[in-house]
Amino acid sequence: MATGLRARKLLEVGWAPEAVCEELSISADDLRDCLVATSGMAHDTMGFDLHVCPRATPWEVLEAAES
């Protein structure tokens, strides 16, 4: 994880990906993996509203059974 965070910081200040790989002694594939591993989840960046399911919740099923 520390490598991913260091890579992100170097890229943010303008380092080229090739230079970051050389500085951290990692391959381009490792750099990609590090960036993926340290990226935020969709619900971290977009909010929990994207967790919408068309199926009824267990509570909705119980309410429907009572009526």
C-alpha positions as a Python dict, from the first residue, in 0.01 Angstrom:
ca = {
    (1, 'M'): (0, 0, 0),
    (2, 'A'): (280, 241, 81),
    (3, 'T'): (415, 201, -271),
    (4, 'G'): (77, 291, -416),
    (5, 'L'): (49, 602, -202),
    (6, 'R'): (403, 711, -290),
    (7, 'A'): (331, 650, -659),
    (8, 'R'): (13, 859, -638),
    (9, 'K'): (199, 1146, -471),
    (10, 'L'): (473, 1143, -735),
    (11, 'L'): (219, 1135, -1018),
    (12, 'E'): (21, 1421, -859),
    (13, 'V'): (327, 1647, -861),
    (14, 'G'): (387, 1578, -1229),
    (15, 'W'): (621, 1281, -1250),
    (16, 'A'): (590, 1067, -1562),
    (17, 'P'): (473, 709, -1502),
    (18, 'E'): (803, 577, -1636),
    (19, 'A'): (997, 791, -1388),
    (20, 'V'): (775, 673, -1102),
    (21, 'C'): (840, 310, -1198),
    (22, 'E'): (1213, 372, -1204),
    (23, 'E'): (1212, 562, -873),
    (24, 'L'): (1013, 291, -695),
    (25, 'S'): (1183, 1, -877),
    (26, 'I'): (855, -144, -1000),
    (27, 'S'): (720, -246, -1339),
    (28, 'A'): (443, -67, -1527),
    (29, 'D'): (206, -352, -1437),
    (30, 'D'): (299, -314, -1070),
    (31, 'L'): (233, 59, -1093),
    (32, 'R'): (-111, -5, -1239),
    (33, 'D'): (-186, -256, -963),
    (34, 'C'): (-68, -10, -697),
    (35, 'L'): (-291, 262, -834),
    (36, 'V'): (-591, 30, -848),
    (37, 'A'): (-524, -90, -493),
    (38, 'T'): (-515, 265, -357),
    (39, 'S'): (-810, 404, -553),
    (40, 'G'): (-1132, 483, -373),
    (41, 'M'): (-1432, 258, -400),
    (42, 'A'): (-1723, 385, -607),
    (43, 'H'): (-1932, 445, -294),
    (44, 'D'): (-1645, 649, -146),
    (45, 'T'): (-1643, 881, -443),
    (46, 'M'): (-2007, 881, -550),
    (47, 'G'): (-2202, 821, -230),
    (48, 'F'): (-2414, 524, -128),
    (49, 'D'): (-2696, 620, -366),
    (50, 'L'): (-2552, 392, -631),
    (51, 'H'): (-2634, 88, -416),
    (52, 'V'): (-2984, 63, -560),
    (53, 'C'): (-3143, -274, -626),
    (54, 'P'): (-3472, -327, -811),
    (55, 'R'): (-3558, -628, -590),
    (56, 'A'): (-3774, -581, -285),
    (57, 'T'): (-3597, -560, 48),
    (58, 'P'): (-3685, -817, 315),
    (59, 'W'): (-3882, -545, 495),
    (60, 'E'): (-4083, -469, 179),
    (61, 'V'): (-4156, -840, 134),
    (62, 'L'): (-4292, -860, 490),
    (63, 'E'): (-4503, -548, 443),
    (64, 'A'): (-4647, -685, 118),
    (65, 'A'): (-4735, -1015, 288),
    (66, 'E'): (-4928, -832, 562),
    (67, 'S'): (-5148, -638, 322),
}
